[in-house]
């Protein structure tokens, strides 16, 4: 159990600030692309 905890802490220490920024930038870009391509909801019929 102690070995797994040490392995987990070691893997967390390899994640630095630039990795987190890159992840959030890619997530933001993906959400922007999905939002730009989304269809408008008409909400029913209009005459």
HELIX and SHEET records of a PDB file:
HELIX    1   1 UNK A    2  UNK A   13  1                                  12    
HELIX    2   2 UNK A   17  UNK A   36  1                                  20    
END                                                                             
